């Protein structure tokens, strides 16, 4: 059994990553821990991180370092896992659609910054996704 250990890096907002680096993390999570056909994080570790371990709020659950919520979309509700940072920054993984989304913003220390990002996603990004996007069950035979 593979065990994935996360070390909490709580540096008070001092962590600085480029959007392209956030996108690599998001896609690796969406692709079950793989990056460029190489297993970086054990799939079991990603599955564990993206499993509800606690009900956090009325509209959000918590895994390990990821939050889960339902997003409104023209296709109906979409279950997504996300990481959120100051300013309204977010990584969103829609595993069922094999989709990774990165939003970087500069709305630092502002009330409602995370809800603004959710509204942006639901109004502009999710409607642009096809309801016919490949589902996990449509993966090629070599990929479980």
KOLLOZA-664318 format. One record per residue (C-alpha): residue number from 1; residue in three letters; x, y, z. Coordinates in steps of 0.2 Angstrom, whole numbers. Layout:
<rs>
[r NUM "ALA" [X Y Z]]
...
</rs>
This chain:
<rs>
[r 1 "UNK" [0 0 0]]
[r 2 "UNK" [7 17 -5]]
[r 3 "UNK" [6 31 8]]
[r 4 "UNK" [7 49 3]]
[r 5 "UNK" [13 61 16]]
[r 6 "UNK" [9 80 14]]
[r 7 "UNK" [20 92 24]]
[r 8 "UNK" [10 108 28]]
[r 9 "UNK" [19 123 22]]
[r 10 "UNK" [10 137 31]]
[r 11 "UNK" [21 152 27]]
[r 12 "UNK" [8 165 28]]
[r 13 "UNK" [5 168 10]]
[r 14 "UNK" [24 169 6]]
[r 15 "UNK" [23 154 -6]]
[r 16 "UNK" [25 161 -24]]
[r 17 "UNK" [21 150 -39]]
[r 18 "UNK" [19 154 -57]]
[r 19 "UNK" [2 150 -65]]
[r 20 "UNK" [11 137 -76]]
[r 21 "UNK" [17 128 -60]]
[r 22 "UNK" [0 128 -53]]
[r 23 "UNK" [-7 121 -69]]
[r 24 "UNK" [6 107 -68]]
[r 25 "UNK" [0 103 -50]]
[r 26 "UNK" [-18 104 -55]]
[r 27 "UNK" [-16 92 -70]]
[r 28 "UNK" [-5 80 -61]]
[r 29 "UNK" [-19 78 -48]]
[r 30 "UNK" [-32 77 -62]]
[r 31 "UNK" [-22 63 -70]]
[r 32 "UNK" [-21 53 -54]]
[r 33 "UNK" [-4 58 -49]]
[r 34 "UNK" [5 57 -66]]
[r 35 "UNK" [15 70 -76]]
[r 36 "UNK" [20 67 -94]]
[r 37 "UNK" [17 48 -92]]
[r 38 "UNK" [27 47 -76]]
[r 39 "UNK" [19 43 -59]]
[r 40 "UNK" [25 57 -48]]
[r 41 "UNK" [13 54 -33]]
[r 42 "UNK" [5 37 -30]]
[r 43 "UNK" [-13 36 -37]]
[r 44 "UNK" [-18 30 -19]]
[r 45 "UNK" [-11 46 -12]]
[r 46 "UNK" [-21 57 -24]]
[r 47 "UNK" [-37 47 -21]]
[r 48 "UNK" [-34 49 -2]]
[r 49 "UNK" [-31 68 -4]]
[r 50 "UNK" [-47 69 -14]]
[r 51 "UNK" [-58 59 -2]]
[r 52 "UNK" [-70 68 9]]
[r 53 "UNK" [-63 66 27]]
[r 54 "UNK" [-73 80 35]]
[r 55 "UNK" [-89 91 32]]
[r 56 "UNK" [-81 108 33]]
[r 57 "UNK" [-96 120 29]]
[r 58 "UNK" [-113 118 22]]
[r 59 "UNK" [-107 119 5]]
[r 60 "UNK" [-89 112 6]]
[r 61 "UNK" [-80 96 12]]
[r 62 "UNK" [-62 94 16]]
[r 63 "UNK" [-50 80 10]]
[r 64 "UNK" [-31 82 13]]
[r 65 "UNK" [-26 100 7]]
[r 66 "UNK" [-40 100 -5]]
[r 67 "UNK" [-58 106 -3]]
[r 68 "UNK" [-73 98 -12]]
[r 69 "UNK" [-89 108 -18]]
[r 70 "UNK" [-102 107 -31]]
[r 71 "UNK" [-101 119 -45]]
[r 72 "UNK" [-115 125 -55]]
[r 73 "UNK" [-114 122 -74]]
[r 74 "UNK" [-125 121 -89]]
[r 75 "UNK" [-122 102 -88]]
[r 76 "UNK" [-129 101 -71]]
[r 77 "UNK" [-119 101 -54]]
[r 78 "UNK" [-101 97 -56]]
[r 79 "UNK" [-91 90 -41]]
[r 80 "UNK" [-74 98 -40]]
[r 81 "UNK" [-59 98 -29]]
[r 82 "UNK" [-50 114 -26]]
[r 83 "UNK" [-36 123 -17]]
[r 84 "UNK" [-38 141 -13]]
[r 85 "UNK" [-25 155 -10]]
[r 86 "UNK" [-25 173 -5]]
[r 87 "UNK" [-31 185 -18]]
[r 88 "UNK" [-44 173 -25]]
[r 89 "UNK" [-31 161 -33]]
[r 90 "UNK" [-37 143 -35]]
[r 91 "UNK" [-33 126 -43]]
[r 92 "UNK" [-49 117 -47]]
[r 93 "UNK" [-49 99 -52]]
[r 94 "UNK" [-64 91 -61]]
[r 95 "UNK" [-59 73 -61]]
[r 96 "UNK" [-75 67 -69]]
[r 97 "UNK" [-71 78 -84]]
[r 98 "UNK" [-52 75 -83]]
[r 99 "UNK" [-51 94 -82]]
[r 100 "UNK" [-39 106 -72]]
[r 101 "UNK" [-42 124 -70]]
[r 102 "UNK" [-31 137 -63]]
[r 103 "UNK" [-36 155 -58]]
[r 104 "UNK" [-24 168 -53]]
[r 105 "UNK" [-30 184 -46]]
[r 106 "UNK" [-23 199 -36]]
[r 107 "UNK" [-38 203 -25]]
[r 108 "UNK" [-28 201 -9]]
[r 109 "UNK" [-35 201 8]]
[r 110 "UNK" [-52 206 2]]
[r 111 "UNK" [-68 199 9]]
[r 112 "UNK" [-77 188 -3]]
[r 113 "UNK" [-62 185 -14]]
[r 114 "UNK" [-65 166 -15]]
[r 115 "UNK" [-83 167 -19]]
[r 116 "UNK" [-79 179 -33]]
[r 117 "UNK" [-67 166 -40]]
[r 118 "UNK" [-81 153 -39]]
[r 119 "UNK" [-93 165 -47]]
[r 120 "UNK" [-81 168 -61]]
[r 121 "UNK" [-79 150 -64]]
[r 122 "UNK" [-97 146 -64]]
[r 123 "UNK" [-102 161 -76]]
[r 124 "UNK" [-87 161 -88]]
[r 125 "UNK" [-76 145 -87]]
[r 126 "UNK" [-88 131 -84]]
[r 127 "UNK" [-100 136 -98]]
[r 128 "UNK" [-86 135 -110]]
[r 129 "UNK" [-83 116 -106]]
[r 130 "UNK" [-92 104 -116]]
[r 131 "UNK" [-104 92 -107]]
[r 132 "UNK" [-97 79 -118]]
[r 133 "UNK" [-79 81 -111]]
[r 134 "UNK" [-71 64 -109]]
[r 135 "UNK" [-76 56 -93]]
[r 136 "UNK" [-65 45 -82]]
[r 137 "UNK" [-74 30 -89]]
[r 138 "UNK" [-68 35 -107]]
[r 139 "UNK" [-50 34 -103]]
[r 140 "UNK" [-39 23 -115]]
[r 141 "UNK" [-39 5 -110]]
[r 142 "UNK" [-21 6 -104]]
[r 143 "UNK" [-25 18 -91]]
[r 144 "UNK" [-36 12 -76]]
</rs>
